[in-house]
Amino acid sequence: MGSGGRTSDTAIAPNSLVLVTGANGYIASHVADQFLAAGYKVRGTVRDNAKAQWITEFFEKRYGRDAFEAVVVEDMALYGAFDEAIKGKSIPPRPHSKMALFRVSGVAHVASVLTFSPNPNAVIPQTIAGVVNVLKSATKEPSVKRVVYTSSSVAATLPKPNVEFSIDESTWNESAVKAAWLSAPYPPHHEWVVYASSKTEAERAAWDFVRENNSSFVLNTVLPNAAFGELLDPKNQKGSTAAMVRELFHGNVPAIEGLPPQWFVDVKDTARLHVASLVNPSVQNERIFAFAAPYNWNDLLAVFRRMYPERTFVEDLPKLGRDLCKVPNARGAELLRDLGQPGWTSLEASLKENTQGL
């Protein structure tokens, strides 16, 4: 099974329709792109018509008119937010669209609350509601065979520099869940704790929903660490962690100070693991850790200097430490090989795409 030519043994049929939520986002746009490259149709949700316009134009240029369509879901936390998108109706209606003839076979729920507010009430309930709403909508449609949720590395742990420890499929970030619900004034960097708690609680809510409702579809989750790599449309995307790479490239050290060493993963590998989660029949009820290799900012600077010897970069940063966490990432590498990849994309290859045009 590979992005260019799968075997016939797939969990959802080739040329069927996949719903990707938050499709204009950094990771989600790559998820949509990888499904389209693999021969699937994609319906992508966005929050407003402006986002719908550019992402639709982008994919129409790459794959033609009838491969992708964008639909507007203004607030994923509202009850029934995804009902119409999963039923097969364009929102707003798209005249002469062939997509309405397809039923959704798989759902990739990538959208999340990325405001990085330190207020837990502004992030956690909405993130949980978005996941539960997707699953409720999927339950109503018998055509949906599989759902993959984009969780996060922080649903298992926050980085702990220079501390040796291990995580596995049973690890949850209990400390973040407990620490998130402080009252204002919030301590420094509390937004990261709140975000970690939101992803932890939302992923657990997804597993609880499937178990308690005896859902007919298969659920898998992907837990990516810091995503580096290509921005599909730099004009319309900032790229969160990819933006941090660009800030360091330009010498803006304050923009990345305080962000500890952790693991990276190329954004395309993360997207490919979403494809595997929906398409590969062997992937059932799994938490897949998208962790390629550990890094710190000095590792990135070393790669920059090798790739761009004619340029001058900032000096190495002091006392960064190392992420010594042991992660069960072999399954992710295996699934990438099943898709025709050599395994995890290297840091150098990922940074080369991340810094193109700079």
N, C-alpha and C positions, 0 to 999 in steps of 0.2 A: 504494500500500500504506500503510495507516495503522492505528493502534491500534483505531480504531472500525470500520474496514471495509477489509479487504485485498483486493487483486486475487486471482483464482484462481491466479495464477502464484506459488506459494509453494514453498519448498524442503521444508517439512514441512506436511502437510495441516492445515487449520483443524480445530479440535476434537480434535486428537491430543494425546498425553500428553508433557509435558516434565518431566524430572527436574531439580530445582534443589537443589544441595547447600548445606548450611548455611543453610537457608531462614529461620531465625529472626533472622539477622544483618541489619545495617543495609542493606547493598547487596543481599544475596540476597533479603530480604523484598520489596524493590522490584522485583527481577527477577521474582519469582513474581507480584507484583501486576500488572506490565505484561503478562505472558503471559496471566494470567487475564482482564485487561481486553481483550486481543486475541482472546479466544475459545478459548484453549487450556485443557486440563486440566493441572494441576500436581501432581506428587508431590514433596514437599520433605523432604530429610533433615535431621535434628536429632540432637543427641548424647544426649538423654534424654527421658523421657516428660513431664516438666514443661514443657520447651520445646515439645514436640509439642502439648500441651494448649492453650496460649494462642494459638499461631500458627494452629492448626486452628479454634479458636473465632473468631478474627479474620476469617479468610477465609470461613468459613461464613456469618457475618453479612453479609459484603459480596457473596458470589457464590453462596450456596446450598450445600447439603450435598455435592453430587457434583462439585464443581469442583476441590477441593483435598484432599489427604490428606498427613499427615506420617508418615514412617517413621523409625525409630531406627537410626542408624549410630554406634555409640559411639566408634569409633576408625578414622578413614579411612586410617590408615597400615597397618592389618592387611591381609594378603593376602586378596583376595576381598571386601573390605569392602562394595563396592557391587553385588555380583553379584545379590543378591535384589531390591534396590531397582530395578535396571534390568530384571530379568526380569518384574516386574509384581506382586510379592507384597508385601502390606502387612506391616510389621514393627513391633509385633506385629500378628497378623491382625485385620482390621477386619470384623466381621460385616456381611453384606449390602452390602459396598462394591461399587459399580459400576466403580470404578477398576481392579479386577483384570481387567476385560474389555479394557483398553487395553494396547497395547504401547508402550514408550517410543520416540518418534521423534527426540527431541532431548535433549541434556544440557547444562545450564549448571553448570559446576563453579566455584562461588563460594567454597566453604569454604576456609579457610586457617588456619594457626597464628598466632593473634593474641595470644600471651602476651607478646610483646615482651621475651623473655628475651635477655640479652646472650650467653648460651651457645649457640654455633652448633649444638652437638650436640642441643640440645633443640628446635630449630626447623627447620633446613634439611632433614635427612633425612626428617622427617615430612611436610613440605610437598611434597617431591618424590614421596614414596611415595603421598600422596593423589592427586596428578595422574595418576601412572602407573596406580594402581589403577582410577580412573575409566575411563581409556582401555582398559585390559585388559577391564573389564567391558563396555564399549561394543562392543569388537571381537567379543565372544561373541554379541551380539544383532544379527542382520541388520536388525531394525526400526529401529535407530539410524542416522539419516541425517546428523546434524550434532552437533558438540560445540563449545561455546564455553567458553574458560577465562578466568576473571577474573584477569588478571595485574595489573600495577601500573605506574604511571609510574616507580617506582624500579627496575623491571627494565631500564629504559633509562638512567636517570641519577638521582642524588640532586640536590636543589636546589643551585645555585651562585650565591648572590646577587651581583649586579653584574658577572657574567661573561657576555660575549656568546659563545654557542656554539649549535650546531644539533644536533638529533637526528633520526633517521628510522627507517624500518622495519628497518634493518640494525644499529641501535645497541643494544648490550648493556652492562650496568653491570659491566664487567670489574673496575673498581677495588673495588667492594663485594665481589665474589666473592673477590678476593685478600685483602682486609682482614678478612673475616669470621672466618677461622679462627685467631684469636689465642688464646693460653692465658690463663686467669685469672691475676692480676686484670685485668679488662677496663677499657679507657679510658672516659671519660664518653661517653654517647650511643651506645655500641657496639650497643645493641639495634636502632637504626635501620639500621646497617650490616648486621647479621645478617638483619633482615627483608628488606632490599633484596636481599641475596644469595639468600635463600630464594625470592623471587619470580623473580629472574633465572634461577636454576638450575632451578626448577620449570617455567617457561615453555619454556626450552630443552629440557628433558626431554620436554615434550609434543610439540614439533616433531620431535625426534629419534625419538620412539616412532612417530609417524604415518609418517615417512619410512622408517624401518627395517622396519616391519611392513606397509607398503603398505595402510594402513587404508582400508576402503571408505567411511567417513564423512568429511565435510569438517570440518576444524578451523579455527576462528578464535579470536583472542584479543582481549580488550579491556583497555587499559592506562589506568585512571582515575588522575587526580591527586586532590588533596584533595576529598572528596565532602562537599558541603553540601546542605541541604534538609530536607524533612519527615521526621520520625520517624513511622513508621506507628503505633507503639504506645509512647509515651514511658514508660509504666509498666514495660514489659518490655525496652526497648531503651535503650542509652546512646548508640550512634551514633558512636563513635570520633571522627572529624573533626567531625561535627555537634556532639558534646559540647564540642569546643574552642570552637566558635562561641558556645555557651551560656555557657561559662566567661567568655569575653571580655565578653559581654553583661552579665554580673553583676559585672564588674570584677575577676575573679580572674586578674590578669596573670601571676602565677607559673605558672599551669597551662599557659600558651601560650608563655612565654619560652623561647627556645632553638629554637623551631620557625621555620625560615627562610621568607622569602617564596617562593612557588611559584605554580602554577596551581590553579584550582578547577574543579570540574564539578558541576552539579546531579545529585543521586543518581538522579533520575528519568531524566535524559538517559543516564546510565551504564546504567540498566536497559533503556532503549529500545534502546541499541546492542547489548545482549545479544539482544533480540528480533530485531533486524535480522540479527545474525550467524547465527541459526538459521533465519530465515524468508525473508530476501531472497536469491534465487538468485544474484544478482550478487556476493555476498560470499563469496569462496572463498579460503581459505588466507591470510587477512589479519591483520595486527596493526593494530588500530584504536585511535588515540590519543584518549582521552576527556579533552581539555584544552579548557575553555571560554575562559578568560582568566586572565592573571596577577593576583595580588593580594598585598598585605601586610596586616598587622593594622590599620593605620591606614585602609585602604580600607573595612574592615568597620566601624570606628568611625564613619566618615563616613556610611555607609549607615544605621547605627543612629540617628544624630542626625537624619537626614532623616525616617526612618520614625516615630521616637518623640520629637518635639520637646519633649514634656512631661517627659521623663526626663533624668537627668544620667548621663553616661558618663565613664570615665576619660579623662585627657588622652592625646593621641597619644604613641606610644612612639618613643623616639629611635633614629636610626641603623638603621632596618630594612633599607634597601636595596630592590632590585627583582630579580625574576627576569627575566633578559634572554634566556632560552632561546627559540630558534625551533623550533616544533613543527609537524609535518604533521597539523594538525587539520581540514583542509578535508574529508577523507573522512568524518569523523564527522558534521560539519554536514550534508553531503549526505545521509547515511543518515537523519538526524533529519528532514530535509525530506521524504524519501520516506515517512516514517511520519506525515506530516501536521503536523509541528512547524515553527516558523519558523526553526529552527536551534538554536544553543546557548541555554539559559536564562540570563538575565542574573544578575549577582551580586545585585542588589537583589531580584529575584523569588525567588531561592533563599533568601536570608537572611530574607525575609518568612515563608516557610514554616518555616524553621529556628527562628524565634523566636516562633512562635505560642503563645499561652498563657503566656508569660513575663511 
